[in-house]
Amino acid sequence: MSDNEQKTLCAHIEDELQIKDPEAYVALIKSATHYCQGCGRSAANEENLCQPEEL
Ligand SMILES: [Zn+2]
């Protein structure tokens, strides 16, 4: 798969990115400006959330 950039954080969590590659995961959630209304995750880019809402 080469669509990591477009993948939602929600999907990354299901893929256990936070376990497989903690640094990459932290890069996604650090300086979070949005959170997901669907699953409660927060991320720096709304593109990484399935139901983004501004913090
Ligand atoms: Zn979500």
mmCIF file of the protein (N, C-alpha, C, O) and its ligand, coordinates in Angstrom:
data_MODEL
# 
_entry.id   MODEL 
# 
loop_
_entity.id 
_entity.type 
_entity.pdbx_number_of_molecules 
1 polymer     1 
2 non-polymer 1 
# 
_entity_poly.entity_id                      1 
_entity_poly.type                           'polypeptide(L)' 
_entity_poly.nstd_linkage                   no 
_entity_poly.nstd_monomer                   no 
_entity_poly.pdbx_seq_one_letter_code       MSDNEQKTLCAHIEDELQIKDPEAYVALIKSATHYCQGCGRSAANEENLCQPEEL 
_entity_poly.pdbx_seq_one_letter_code_can   MSDNEQKTLCAHIEDELQIKDPEAYVALIKSATHYCQGCGRSAANEENLCQPEEL 
_entity_poly.pdbx_strand_id                 A 
# 
loop_
_entity_poly_seq.entity_id 
_entity_poly_seq.num 
_entity_poly_seq.mon_id 
_entity_poly_seq.hetero 
1 1  MET n 
1 2  SER n 
1 3  ASP n 
1 4  ASN n 
1 5  GLU n 
1 6  GLN n 
1 7  LYS n 
1 8  THR n 
1 9  LEU n 
1 10 CYS n 
1 11 ALA n 
1 12 HIS n 
1 13 ILE n 
1 14 GLU n 
1 15 ASP n 
1 16 GLU n 
1 17 LEU n 
1 18 GLN n 
1 19 ILE n 
1 20 LYS n 
1 21 ASP n 
1 22 PRO n 
1 23 GLU n 
1 24 ALA n 
1 25 TYR n 
1 26 VAL n 
1 27 ALA n 
1 28 LEU n 
1 29 ILE n 
1 30 LYS n 
1 31 SER n 
1 32 ALA n 
1 33 THR n 
1 34 HIS n 
1 35 TYR n 
1 36 CYS n 
1 37 GLN n 
1 38 GLY n 
1 39 CYS n 
1 40 GLY n 
1 41 ARG n 
1 42 SER n 
1 43 ALA n 
1 44 ALA n 
1 45 ASN n 
1 46 GLU n 
1 47 GLU n 
1 48 ASN n 
1 49 LEU n 
1 50 CYS n 
1 51 GLN n 
1 52 PRO n 
1 53 GLU n 
1 54 GLU n 
1 55 LEU n 
# 
loop_
_struct_asym.id 
_struct_asym.entity_id 
A 1 
B 2 
# 
loop_
_chem_comp.id 
_chem_comp.type 
_chem_comp.mon_nstd_flag 
ALA 'L-peptide linking' y 
ARG 'L-peptide linking' y 
ASN 'L-peptide linking' y 
ASP 'L-peptide linking' y 
CYS 'L-peptide linking' y 
GLN 'L-peptide linking' y 
GLU 'L-peptide linking' y 
GLY 'peptide linking'   y 
HIS 'L-peptide linking' y 
ILE 'L-peptide linking' y 
LEU 'L-peptide linking' y 
LYS 'L-peptide linking' y 
MET 'L-peptide linking' y 
PRO 'L-peptide linking' y 
SER 'L-peptide linking' y 
THR 'L-peptide linking' y 
TYR 'L-peptide linking' y 
VAL 'L-peptide linking' y 
ZN  non-polymer         . 
# 
_pdbx_entity_nonpoly.entity_id   2 
_pdbx_entity_nonpoly.name        ? 
_pdbx_entity_nonpoly.comp_id     ZN 
# 
_pdbx_nonpoly_scheme.asym_id         B 
_pdbx_nonpoly_scheme.entity_id       2 
_pdbx_nonpoly_scheme.mon_id          ZN 
_pdbx_nonpoly_scheme.ndb_seq_num     1 
_pdbx_nonpoly_scheme.pdb_seq_num     101 
_pdbx_nonpoly_scheme.auth_seq_num    101 
_pdbx_nonpoly_scheme.pdb_mon_id      ZN 
_pdbx_nonpoly_scheme.auth_mon_id     ZN 
_pdbx_nonpoly_scheme.pdb_strand_id   A 
_pdbx_nonpoly_scheme.pdb_ins_code    . 
# 
loop_
_atom_site.group_PDB 
_atom_site.id 
_atom_site.type_symbol 
_atom_site.label_atom_id 
_atom_site.label_alt_id 
_atom_site.label_comp_id 
_atom_site.label_asym_id 
_atom_site.label_entity_id 
_atom_site.label_seq_id 
_atom_site.pdbx_PDB_ins_code 
_atom_site.Cartn_x 
_atom_site.Cartn_y 
_atom_site.Cartn_z 
_atom_site.occupancy 
_atom_site.B_iso_or_equiv 
_atom_site.pdbx_formal_charge 
_atom_site.auth_seq_id 
_atom_site.auth_comp_id 
_atom_site.auth_asym_id 
_atom_site.auth_atom_id 
_atom_site.pdbx_PDB_model_num 
ATOM   1   N  N  . MET A 1 1  ? 0.844   -1.197 0.000  1.00 0.00 ? 1   MET A N  1 
ATOM   2   C  CA . MET A 1 1  ? 0.000   0.000  0.000  1.00 0.00 ? 1   MET A CA 1 
ATOM   3   C  C  . MET A 1 1  ? 0.877   1.244  0.000  1.00 0.00 ? 1   MET A C  1 
ATOM   4   O  O  . MET A 1 1  ? 1.867   1.309  0.729  1.00 0.00 ? 1   MET A O  1 
ATOM   5   N  N  . SER A 1 2  ? 0.519   2.222  -0.810 1.00 0.00 ? 2   SER A N  1 
ATOM   6   C  CA . SER A 1 2  ? 1.313   3.435  -0.896 1.00 0.00 ? 2   SER A CA 1 
ATOM   7   C  C  . SER A 1 2  ? 0.470   4.669  -0.576 1.00 0.00 ? 2   SER A C  1 
ATOM   8   O  O  . SER A 1 2  ? 0.838   5.792  -0.922 1.00 0.00 ? 2   SER A O  1 
ATOM   9   N  N  . ASP A 1 3  ? -0.668  4.445  0.090  1.00 0.00 ? 3   ASP A N  1 
ATOM   10  C  CA . ASP A 1 3  ? -1.560  5.577  0.368  1.00 0.00 ? 3   ASP A CA 1 
ATOM   11  C  C  . ASP A 1 3  ? -1.532  5.990  1.837  1.00 0.00 ? 3   ASP A C  1 
ATOM   12  O  O  . ASP A 1 3  ? -2.529  6.481  2.365  1.00 0.00 ? 3   ASP A O  1 
ATOM   13  N  N  . ASN A 1 4  ? -0.400  5.794  2.488  1.00 0.00 ? 4   ASN A N  1 
ATOM   14  C  CA . ASN A 1 4  ? -0.298  6.150  3.903  1.00 0.00 ? 4   ASN A CA 1 
ATOM   15  C  C  . ASN A 1 4  ? -0.642  7.606  4.186  1.00 0.00 ? 4   ASN A C  1 
ATOM   16  O  O  . ASN A 1 4  ? -1.218  7.920  5.227  1.00 0.00 ? 4   ASN A O  1 
ATOM   17  N  N  . GLU A 1 5  ? -0.293  8.490  3.263  1.00 0.00 ? 5   GLU A N  1 
ATOM   18  C  CA . GLU A 1 5  ? -0.548  9.910  3.470  1.00 0.00 ? 5   GLU A CA 1 
ATOM   19  C  C  . GLU A 1 5  ? -2.043  10.207 3.554  1.00 0.00 ? 5   GLU A C  1 
ATOM   20  O  O  . GLU A 1 5  ? -2.461  11.128 4.256  1.00 0.00 ? 5   GLU A O  1 
ATOM   21  N  N  . GLN A 1 6  ? -2.842  9.425  2.839  1.00 0.00 ? 6   GLN A N  1 
ATOM   22  C  CA . GLN A 1 6  ? -4.274  9.682  2.769  1.00 0.00 ? 6   GLN A CA 1 
ATOM   23  C  C  . GLN A 1 6  ? -5.065  8.888  3.798  1.00 0.00 ? 6   GLN A C  1 
ATOM   24  O  O  . GLN A 1 6  ? -6.256  9.121  4.002  1.00 0.00 ? 6   GLN A O  1 
ATOM   25  N  N  . LYS A 1 7  ? -4.398  7.966  4.428  1.00 0.00 ? 7   LYS A N  1 
ATOM   26  C  CA . LYS A 1 7  ? -5.069  7.090  5.377  1.00 0.00 ? 7   LYS A CA 1 
ATOM   27  C  C  . LYS A 1 7  ? -5.530  7.881  6.601  1.00 0.00 ? 7   LYS A C  1 
ATOM   28  O  O  . LYS A 1 7  ? -4.794  8.734  7.097  1.00 0.00 ? 7   LYS A O  1 
ATOM   29  N  N  . THR A 1 8  ? -6.722  7.609  7.083  1.00 0.00 ? 8   THR A N  1 
ATOM   30  C  CA . THR A 1 8  ? -7.180  8.309  8.276  1.00 0.00 ? 8   THR A CA 1 
ATOM   31  C  C  . THR A 1 8  ? -6.486  7.749  9.508  1.00 0.00 ? 8   THR A C  1 
ATOM   32  O  O  . THR A 1 8  ? -6.065  6.593  9.542  1.00 0.00 ? 8   THR A O  1 
ATOM   33  N  N  . LEU A 1 9  ? -6.382  8.601  10.514 1.00 0.00 ? 9   LEU A N  1 
ATOM   34  C  CA . LEU A 1 9  ? -5.780  8.180  11.767 1.00 0.00 ? 9   LEU A CA 1 
ATOM   35  C  C  . LEU A 1 9  ? -6.588  7.022  12.338 1.00 0.00 ? 9   LEU A C  1 
ATOM   36  O  O  . LEU A 1 9  ? -6.047  6.101  12.950 1.00 0.00 ? 9   LEU A O  1 
ATOM   37  N  N  . CYS A 1 10 ? -7.883  7.095  12.124 1.00 0.00 ? 10  CYS A N  1 
ATOM   38  C  CA . CYS A 1 10 ? -8.773  6.039  12.605 1.00 0.00 ? 10  CYS A CA 1 
ATOM   39  C  C  . CYS A 1 10 ? -8.353  4.694  12.020 1.00 0.00 ? 10  CYS A C  1 
ATOM   40  O  O  . CYS A 1 10 ? -8.367  3.680  12.718 1.00 0.00 ? 10  CYS A O  1 
ATOM   41  N  N  . ALA A 1 11 ? -7.982  4.681  10.747 1.00 0.00 ? 11  ALA A N  1 
ATOM   42  C  CA . ALA A 1 11 ? -7.534  3.456  10.097 1.00 0.00 ? 11  ALA A CA 1 
ATOM   43  C  C  . ALA A 1 11 ? -6.150  3.068  10.592 1.00 0.00 ? 11  ALA A C  1 
ATOM   44  O  O  . ALA A 1 11 ? -5.845  1.883  10.731 1.00 0.00 ? 11  ALA A O  1 
ATOM   45  N  N  . HIS A 1 12 ? -5.305  4.073  10.861 1.00 0.00 ? 12  HIS A N  1 
ATOM   46  C  CA . HIS A 1 12 ? -3.968  3.789  11.389 1.00 0.00 ? 12  HIS A CA 1 
ATOM   47  C  C  . HIS A 1 12 ? -4.059  3.078  12.737 1.00 0.00 ? 12  HIS A C  1 
ATOM   48  O  O  . HIS A 1 12 ? -3.292  2.159  13.025 1.00 0.00 ? 12  HIS A O  1 
ATOM   49  N  N  . ILE A 1 13 ? -5.003  3.517  13.549 1.00 0.00 ? 13  ILE A N  1 
ATOM   50  C  CA . ILE A 1 13 ? -5.179  2.905  14.868 1.00 0.00 ? 13  ILE A CA 1 
ATOM   51  C  C  . ILE A 1 13 ? -5.585  1.439  14.706 1.00 0.00 ? 13  ILE A C  1 
ATOM   52  O  O  . ILE A 1 13 ? -5.082  0.561  15.406 1.00 0.00 ? 13  ILE A O  1 
ATOM   53  N  N  . GLU A 1 14 ? -6.492  1.196  13.783 1.00 0.00 ? 14  GLU A N  1 
ATOM   54  C  CA . GLU A 1 14 ? -6.921  -0.178 13.536 1.00 0.00 ? 14  GLU A CA 1 
ATOM   55  C  C  . GLU A 1 14 ? -5.748  -1.025 13.066 1.00 0.00 ? 14  GLU A C  1 
ATOM   56  O  O  . GLU A 1 14 ? -5.684  -2.226 13.331 1.00 0.00 ? 14  GLU A O  1 
ATOM   57  N  N  . ASP A 1 15 ? -4.826  -0.385 12.368 1.00 0.00 ? 15  ASP A N  1 
ATOM   58  C  CA . ASP A 1 15 ? -3.619  -1.061 11.876 1.00 0.00 ? 15  ASP A CA 1 
ATOM   59  C  C  . ASP A 1 15 ? -2.527  -1.136 12.937 1.00 0.00 ? 15  ASP A C  1 
ATOM   60  O  O  . ASP A 1 15 ? -1.460  -1.706 12.709 1.00 0.00 ? 15  ASP A O  1 
ATOM   61  N  N  . GLU A 1 16 ? -2.810  -0.549 14.107 1.00 0.00 ? 16  GLU A N  1 
ATOM   62  C  CA . GLU A 1 16 ? -1.860  -0.529 15.227 1.00 0.00 ? 16  GLU A CA 1 
ATOM   63  C  C  . GLU A 1 16 ? -0.563  0.198  14.882 1.00 0.00 ? 16  GLU A C  1 
ATOM   64  O  O  . GLU A 1 16 ? 0.525   -0.237 15.259 1.00 0.00 ? 16  GLU A O  1 
ATOM   65  N  N  . LEU A 1 17 ? -0.694  1.318  14.156 1.00 0.00 ? 17  LEU A N  1 
ATOM   66  C  CA . LEU A 1 17 ? 0.490   2.126  13.844 1.00 0.00 ? 17  LEU A CA 1 
ATOM   67  C  C  . LEU A 1 17 ? 1.170   2.595  15.126 1.00 0.00 ? 17  LEU A C  1 
ATOM   68  O  O  . LEU A 1 17 ? 2.395   2.695  15.191 1.00 0.00 ? 17  LEU A O  1 
ATOM   69  N  N  . GLN A 1 18 ? 0.359   2.881  16.142 1.00 0.00 ? 18  GLN A N  1 
ATOM   70  C  CA . GLN A 1 18 ? 0.919   3.376  17.410 1.00 0.00 ? 18  GLN A CA 1 
ATOM   71  C  C  . GLN A 1 18 ? 1.832   2.349  18.072 1.00 0.00 ? 18  GLN A C  1 
ATOM   72  O  O  . GLN A 1 18 ? 2.659   2.695  18.915 1.00 0.00 ? 18  GLN A O  1 
ATOM   73  N  N  . ILE A 1 19 ? 1.675   1.083  17.685 1.00 0.00 ? 19  ILE A N  1 
ATOM   74  C  CA . ILE A 1 19 ? 2.532   0.013  18.215 1.00 0.00 ? 19  ILE A CA 1 
ATOM   75  C  C  . ILE A 1 19 ? 3.672   -0.284 17.242 1.00 0.00 ? 19  ILE A C  1 
ATOM   76  O  O  . ILE A 1 19 ? 4.819   -0.471 17.648 1.00 0.00 ? 19  ILE A O  1 
ATOM   77  N  N  . LYS A 1 20 ? 3.333   -0.326 15.943 1.00 0.00 ? 20  LYS A N  1 
ATOM   78  C  CA . LYS A 1 20 ? 4.326   -0.683 14.922 1.00 0.00 ? 20  LYS A CA 1 
ATOM   79  C  C  . LYS A 1 20 ? 5.329   0.438  14.674 1.00 0.00 ? 20  LYS A C  1 
ATOM   80  O  O  . LYS A 1 20 ? 6.513   0.187  14.450 1.00 0.00 ? 20  LYS A O  1 
ATOM   81  N  N  . ASP A 1 21 ? 4.839   1.690  14.716 1.00 0.00 ? 21  ASP A N  1 
ATOM   82  C  CA . ASP A 1 21 ? 5.705   2.831  14.422 1.00 0.00 ? 21  ASP A CA 1 
ATOM   83  C  C  . ASP A 1 21 ? 5.283   4.026  15.269 1.00 0.00 ? 21  ASP A C  1 
ATOM   84  O  O  . ASP A 1 21 ? 4.687   4.976  14.762 1.00 0.00 ? 21  ASP A O  1 
ATOM   85  N  N  . PRO A 1 22 ? 5.598   3.974  16.572 1.00 0.00 ? 22  PRO A N  1 
ATOM   86  C  CA . PRO A 1 22 ? 5.176   5.033  17.503 1.00 0.00 ? 22  PRO A CA 1 
ATOM   87  C  C  . PRO A 1 22 ? 5.580   6.426  17.061 1.00 0.00 ? 22  PRO A C  1 
ATOM   88  O  O  . PRO A 1 22 ? 4.812   7.371  17.243 1.00 0.00 ? 22  PRO A O  1 
ATOM   89  N  N  . GLU A 1 23 ? 6.760   6.582  16.488 1.00 0.00 ? 23  GLU A N  1 
ATOM   90  C  CA . GLU A 1 23 ? 7.217   7.913  16.076 1.00 0.00 ? 23  GLU A CA 1 
ATOM   91  C  C  . GLU A 1 23 ? 6.334   8.485  14.978 1.00 0.00 ? 23  GLU A C  1 
ATOM   92  O  O  . GLU A 1 23 ? 6.012   9.673  14.993 1.00 0.00 ? 23  GLU A O  1 
ATOM   93  N  N  . ALA A 1 24 ? 5.943   7.645  14.028 1.00 0.00 ? 24  ALA A N  1 
ATOM   94  C  CA . ALA A 1 24 ? 5.071   8.098  12.947 1.00 0.00 ? 24  ALA A CA 1 
ATOM   95  C  C  . ALA A 1 24 ? 3.698   8.454  13.504 1.00 0.00 ? 24  ALA A C  1 
ATOM   96  O  O  . ALA A 1 24 ? 3.057   9.404  13.053 1.00 0.00 ? 24  ALA A O  1 
ATOM   97  N  N  . TYR A 1 25 ? 3.261   7.684  14.483 1.00 0.00 ? 25  TYR A N  1 
ATOM   98  C  CA . TYR A 1 25 ? 1.960   7.947  15.107 1.00 0.00 ? 25  TYR A CA 1 
ATOM   99  C  C  . TYR A 1 25 ? 1.979   9.279  15.848 1.00 0.00 ? 25  TYR A C  1 
ATOM   100 O  O  . TYR A 1 25 ? 1.057   10.085 15.719 1.00 0.00 ? 25  TYR A O  1 
ATOM   101 N  N  . VAL A 1 26 ? 3.035   9.501  16.622 1.00 0.00 ? 26  VAL A N  1 
ATOM   102 C  CA . VAL A 1 26 ? 3.163   10.748 17.372 1.00 0.00 ? 26  VAL A CA 1 
ATOM   103 C  C  . VAL A 1 26 ? 3.184   11.944 16.427 1.00 0.00 ? 26  VAL A C  1 
ATOM   104 O  O  . VAL A 1 26 ? 2.606   12.987 16.731 1.00 0.00 ? 26  VAL A O  1 
ATOM   105 N  N  . ALA A 1 27 ? 3.852   11.796 15.274 1.00 0.00 ? 27  ALA A N  1 
ATOM   106 C  CA . ALA A 1 27 ? 3.921   12.879 14.298 1.00 0.00 ? 27  ALA A CA 1 
ATOM   107 C  C  . ALA A 1 27 ? 2.520   13.260 13.817 1.00 0.00 ? 27  ALA A C  1 
ATOM   108 O  O  . ALA A 1 27 ? 2.262   14.420 13.493 1.00 0.00 ? 27  ALA A O  1 
ATOM   109 N  N  . LEU A 1 28 ? 1.621   12.278 13.773 1.00 0.00 ? 28  LEU A N  1 
ATOM   110 C  CA . LEU A 1 28 ? 0.265   12.533 13.295 1.00 0.00 ? 28  LEU A CA 1 
ATOM   111 C  C  . LEU A 1 28 ? -0.600  13.226 14.345 1.00 0.00 ? 28  LEU A C  1 
ATOM   112 O  O  . LEU A 1 28 ? -1.466  14.030 14.000 1.00 0.00 ? 28  LEU A O  1 
ATOM   113 N  N  . ILE A 1 29 ? -0.371  12.921 15.628 1.00 0.00 ? 29  ILE A N  1 
ATOM   114 C  CA . ILE A 1 29 ? -1.249  13.469 16.671 1.00 0.00 ? 29  ILE A CA 1 
ATOM   115 C  C  . ILE A 1 29 ? -0.660  14.693 17.367 1.00 0.00 ? 29  ILE A C  1 
ATOM   116 O  O  . ILE A 1 29 ? -1.369  15.441 18.041 1.00 0.00 ? 29  ILE A O  1 
ATOM   117 N  N  . LYS A 1 30 ? 0.658   14.886 17.192 1.00 0.00 ? 30  LYS A N  1 
ATOM   118 C  CA . LYS A 1 30 ? 1.322   16.040 17.808 1.00 0.00 ? 30  LYS A CA 1 
ATOM   119 C  C  . LYS A 1 30 ? 0.751   17.326 17.216 1.00 0.00 ? 30  LYS A C  1 
ATOM   120 O  O  . LYS A 1 30 ? 0.478   17.388 16.017 1.00 0.00 ? 30  LYS A O  1 
ATOM   121 N  N  . SER A 1 31 ? 0.570   18.346 18.044 1.00 0.00 ? 31  SER A N  1 
ATOM   122 C  CA . SER A 1 31 ? 0.007   19.608 17.586 1.00 0.00 ? 31  SER A CA 1 
ATOM   123 C  C  . SER A 1 31 ? -1.369  19.420 16.960 1.00 0.00 ? 31  SER A C  1 
ATOM   124 O  O  . SER A 1 31 ? -1.698  20.047 15.954 1.00 0.00 ? 31  SER A O  1 
ATOM   125 N  N  . ALA A 1 32 ? -2.151  18.564 17.558 1.00 0.00 ? 32  ALA A N  1 
ATOM   126 C  CA . ALA A 1 32 ? -3.489  18.286 17.041 1.00 0.00 ? 32  ALA A CA 1 
ATOM   127 C  C  . ALA A 1 32 ? -4.359  19.539 17.032 1.00 0.00 ? 32  ALA A C  1 
ATOM   128 O  O  . ALA A 1 32 ? -4.384  20.298 18.001 1.00 0.00 ? 32  ALA A O  1 
ATOM   129 N  N  . THR A 1 33 ? -5.070  19.743 15.928 1.00 0.00 ? 33  THR A N  1 
ATOM   130 C  CA . THR A 1 33 ? -5.977  20.881 15.804 1.00 0.00 ? 33  THR A CA 1 
ATOM   131 C  C  . THR A 1 33 ? -7.407  20.410 15.575 1.00 0.00 ? 33  THR A C  1 
ATOM   132 O  O  . THR A 1 33 ? -8.349  21.201 15.633 1.00 0.00 ? 33  THR A O  1 
ATOM   133 N  N  . HIS A 1 34 ? -7.559  19.131 15.317 1.00 0.00 ? 34  HIS A N  1 
ATOM   134 C  CA . HIS A 1 34 ? -8.873  18.560 15.061 1.00 0.00 ? 34  HIS A CA 1 
ATOM   135 C  C  . HIS A 1 34 ? -9.053  17.245 15.809 1.00 0.00 ? 34  HIS A C  1 
ATOM   136 O  O  . HIS A 1 34 ? -8.078  16.580 16.159 1.00 0.00 ? 34  HIS A O  1 
ATOM   137 N  N  . TYR A 1 35 ? -10.286 16.885 16.045 1.00 0.00 ? 35  TYR A N  1 
ATOM   138 C  CA . TYR A 1 35 ? -10.553 15.574 16.632 1.00 0.00 ? 35  TYR A CA 1 
ATOM   139 C  C  . TYR A 1 35 ? -11.641 14.900 15.821 1.00 0.00 ? 35  TYR A C  1 
ATOM   140 O  O  . TYR A 1 35 ? -12.354 15.542 15.049 1.00 0.00 ? 35  TYR A O  1 
ATOM   141 N  N  . CYS A 1 36 ? -11.755 13.602 16.009 1.00 0.00 ? 36  CYS A N  1 
ATOM   142 C  CA . CYS A 1 36 ? -12.727 12.843 15.238 1.00 0.00 ? 36  CYS A CA 1 
ATOM   143 C  C  . CYS A 1 36 ? -14.004 12.635 16.045 1.00 0.00 ? 36  CYS A C  1 
ATOM   144 O  O  . CYS A 1 36 ? -13.971 12.094 17.150 1.00 0.00 ? 36  CYS A O  1 
ATOM   145 N  N  . GLN A 1 37 ? -15.119 13.068 15.485 1.00 0.00 ? 37  GLN A N  1 
ATOM   146 C  CA . GLN A 1 37 ? -16.397 12.881 16.169 1.00 0.00 ? 37  GLN A CA 1 
ATOM   147 C  C  . GLN A 1 37 ? -16.810 11.425 16.142 1.00 0.00 ? 37  GLN A C  1 
ATOM   148 O  O  . GLN A 1 37 ? -17.643 10.981 16.932 1.00 0.00 ? 37  GLN A O  1 
ATOM   149 N  N  . GLY A 1 38 ? -16.210 10.689 15.217 1.00 0.00 ? 38  GLY A N  1 
ATOM   150 C  CA . GLY A 1 38 ? -16.582 9.285  15.080 1.00 0.00 ? 38  GLY A CA 1 
ATOM   151 C  C  . GLY A 1 38 ? -15.912 8.401  16.117 1.00 0.00 ? 38  GLY A C  1 
ATOM   152 O  O  . GLY A 1 38 ? -16.553 7.513  16.680 1.00 0.00 ? 38  GLY A O  1 
ATOM   153 N  N  . CYS A 1 39 ? -14.614 8.634  16.381 1.00 0.00 ? 39  CYS A N  1 
ATOM   154 C  CA . CYS A 1 39 ? -13.895 7.725  17.278 1.00 0.00 ? 39  CYS A CA 1 
ATOM   155 C  C  . CYS A 1 39 ? -13.107 8.439  18.364 1.00 0.00 ? 39  CYS A C  1 
ATOM   156 O  O  . CYS A 1 39 ? -12.462 7.782  19.181 1.00 0.00 ? 39  CYS A O  1 
ATOM   157 N  N  . GLY A 1 40 ? -13.142 9.777  18.394 1.00 0.00 ? 40  GLY A N  1 
ATOM   158 C  CA . GLY A 1 40 ? -12.527 10.506 19.491 1.00 0.00 ? 40  GLY A CA 1 
ATOM   159 C  C  . GLY A 1 40 ? -11.030 10.731 19.376 1.00 0.00 ? 40  GLY A C  1 
ATOM   160 O  O  . GLY A 1 40 ? -10.425 11.291 20.289 1.00 0.00 ? 40  GLY A O  1 
ATOM   161 N  N  . ARG A 1 41 ? -10.416 10.308 18.275 1.00 0.00 ? 41  ARG A N  1 
ATOM   162 C  CA . ARG A 1 41 ? -8.984  10.533 18.100 1.00 0.00 ? 41  ARG A CA 1 
ATOM   163 C  C  . ARG A 1 41 ? -8.753  11.996 17.775 1.00 0.00 ? 41  ARG A C  1 
ATOM   164 O  O  . ARG A 1 41 ? -9.660  12.683 17.304 1.00 0.00 ? 41  ARG A O  1 
ATOM   165 N  N  . SER A 1 42 ? -7.521  12.484 18.029 1.00 0.00 ? 42  SER A N  1 
ATOM   166 C  CA . SER A 1 42 ? -7.173  13.834 17.618 1.00 0.00 ? 42  SER A CA 1 
ATOM   167 C  C  . SER A 1 42 ? -5.985  13.761 16.673 1.00 0.00 ? 42  SER A C  1 
ATOM   168 O  O  . SER A 1 42 ? -5.165  12.848 16.765 1.00 0.00 ? 42  SER A O  1 
ATOM   169 N  N  . ALA A 1 43 ? -5.896  14.734 15.758 1.00 0.00 ? 43  ALA A N  1 
ATOM   170 C  CA . ALA A 1 43 ? -4.834  14.723 14.763 1.00 0.00 ? 43  ALA A CA 1 
ATOM   171 C  C  . ALA A 1 43 ? -4.509  16.136 14.314 1.00 0.00 ? 43  ALA A C  1 
ATOM   172 O  O  . ALA A 1 43 ? -5.324  17.049 14.445 1.00 0.00 ? 43  ALA A O  1 
ATOM   173 N  N  . ALA A 1 44 ? -3.294  16.303 13.778 1.00 0.00 ? 44  ALA A N  1 
ATOM   174 C  CA . ALA A 1 44 ? -2.856  17.606 13.305 1.00 0.00 ? 44  ALA A CA 1 
ATOM   175 C  C  . ALA A 1 44 ? -3.532  17.965 11.984 1.00 0.00 ? 44  ALA A C  1 
ATOM   176 O  O  . ALA A 1 44 ? -3.718  19.143 11.679 1.00 0.00 ? 44  ALA A O  1 
ATOM   177 N  N  . ASN A 1 45 ? -3.897  16.954 11.203 1.00 0.00 ? 45  ASN A N  1 
ATOM   178 C  CA . ASN A 1 45 ? -4.539  17.197 9.914  1.00 0.00 ? 45  ASN A CA 1 
ATOM   179 C  C  . ASN A 1 45 ? -5.929  16.599 9.885  1.00 0.00 ? 45  ASN A C  1 
ATOM   180 O  O  . ASN A 1 45 ? -6.117  15.421 10.188 1.00 0.00 ? 45  ASN A O  1 
ATOM   181 N  N  . GLU A 1 46 ? -6.906  17.424 9.516  1.00 0.00 ? 46  GLU A N  1 
ATOM   182 C  CA . GLU A 1 46 ? -8.271  16.905 9.481  1.00 0.00 ? 46  GLU A CA 1 
ATOM   183 C  C  . GLU A 1 46 ? -8.431  15.805 8.441  1.00 0.00 ? 46  GLU A C  1 
ATOM   184 O  O  . GLU A 1 46 ? -9.343  14.981 8.522  1.00 0.00 ? 46  GLU A O  1 
ATOM   185 N  N  . GLU A 1 47 ? -7.519  15.805 7.450  1.00 0.00 ? 47  GLU A N  1 
ATOM   186 C  CA . GLU A 1 47 ? -7.579  14.754 6.426  1.00 0.00 ? 47  GLU A CA 1 
ATOM   187 C  C  . GLU A 1 47 ? -7.347  13.374 7.022  1.00 0.00 ? 47  GLU A C  1 
ATOM   188 O  O  . GLU A 1 47 ? -7.714  12.362 6.426  1.00 0.00 ? 47  GLU A O  1 
ATOM   189 N  N  . ASN A 1 48 ? -6.742  13.341 8.192  1.00 0.00 ? 48  ASN A N  1 
ATOM   190 C  CA . ASN A 1 48 ? -6.438  12.066 8.839  1.00 0.00 ? 48  ASN A CA 1 
ATOM   191 C  C  . ASN A 1 48 ? -7.573  11.548 9.721  1.00 0.00 ? 48  ASN A C  1 
ATOM   192 O  O  . ASN A 1 48 ? -7.443  10.509 10.368 1.00 0.00 ? 48  ASN A O  1 
ATOM   193 N  N  . LEU A 1 49 ? -8.687  12.286 9.740  1.00 0.00 ? 49  LEU A N  1 
ATOM   194 C  CA . LEU A 1 49 ? -9.808  11.868 10.575 1.00 0.00 ? 49  LEU A CA 1 
ATOM   195 C  C  . LEU A 1 49 ? -11.028 11.557 9.716  1.00 0.00 ? 49  LEU A C  1 
ATOM   196 O  O  . LEU A 1 49 ? -11.231 12.179 8.673  1.00 0.00 ? 49  LEU A O  1 
ATOM   197 N  N  . CYS A 1 50 ? -11.847 10.588 10.156 1.00 0.00 ? 50  CYS A N  1 
ATOM   198 C  CA . CYS A 1 50 ? -12.999 10.219 9.348  1.00 0.00 ? 50  CYS A CA 1 
ATOM   199 C  C  . CYS A 1 50 ? -14.151 11.209 9.532  1.00 0.00 ? 50  CYS A C  1 
ATOM   200 O  O  . CYS A 1 50 ? -14.919 11.451 8.601  1.00 0.00 ? 50  CYS A O  1 
ATOM   201 N  N  . GLN A 1 51 ? -14.271 11.786 10.747 1.00 0.00 ? 51  GLN A N  1 
ATOM   202 C  CA . GLN A 1 51 ? -15.303 12.806 10.983 1.00 0.00 ? 51  GLN A CA 1 
ATOM   203 C  C  . GLN A 1 51 ? -14.679 13.977 11.721 1.00 0.00 ? 51  GLN A C  1 
ATOM   204 O  O  . GLN A 1 51 ? -14.944 14.178 12.907 1.00 0.00 ? 51  GLN A O  1 
ATOM   205 N  N  . PRO A 1 52 ? -13.840 14.761 11.018 1.00 0.00 ? 52  PRO A N  1 
ATOM   206 C  CA . PRO A 1 52 ? -13.074 15.831 11.658 1.00 0.00 ? 52  PRO A CA 1 
ATOM   207 C  C  . PRO A 1 52 ? -13.940 16.954 12.205 1.00 0.00 ? 52  PRO A C  1 
ATOM   208 O  O  . PRO A 1 52 ? -14.927 17.361 11.592 1.00 0.00 ? 52  PRO A O  1 
ATOM   209 N  N  . GLU A 1 53 ? -13.544 17.447 13.381 1.00 0.00 ? 53  GLU A N  1 
ATOM   210 C  CA . GLU A 1 53 ? -14.192 18.594 14.014 1.00 0.00 ? 53  GLU A CA 1 
ATOM   211 C  C  . GLU A 1 53 ? -13.078 19.402 14.637 1.00 0.00 ? 53  GLU A C  1 
ATOM   212 O  O  . GLU A 1 53 ? -12.198 18.840 15.288 1.00 0.00 ? 53  GLU A O  1 
ATOM   213 N  N  . GLU A 1 54 ? -13.098 20.730 14.448 1.00 0.00 ? 54  GLU A N  1 
ATOM   214 C  CA . GLU A 1 54 ? -12.040 21.573 14.983 1.00 0.00 ? 54  GLU A CA 1 
ATOM   215 C  C  . GLU A 1 54 ? -12.025 21.546 16.504 1.00 0.00 ? 54  GLU A C  1 
ATOM   216 O  O  . GLU A 1 54 ? -13.079 21.546 17.140 1.00 0.00 ? 54  GLU A O  1 
ATOM   217 N  N  . LEU A 1 55 ? -10.833 21.523 17.083 1.00 0.00 ? 55  LEU A N  1 
ATOM   218 C  CA . LEU A 1 55 ? -10.714 21.542 18.547 1.00 0.00 ? 55  LEU A CA 1 
ATOM   219 C  C  . LEU A 1 55 ? -10.960 22.954 19.075 1.00 0.00 ? 55  LEU A C  1 
ATOM   220 O  O  . LEU A 1 55 ? -10.904 23.179 20.284 1.00 0.00 ? 55  LEU A O  1 
HETATM 221 ZN ZN . ZN  B 2 .  ? -12.462 8.533  13.229 1.00 0.00 2 101 ZN  A ZN 1 
# 
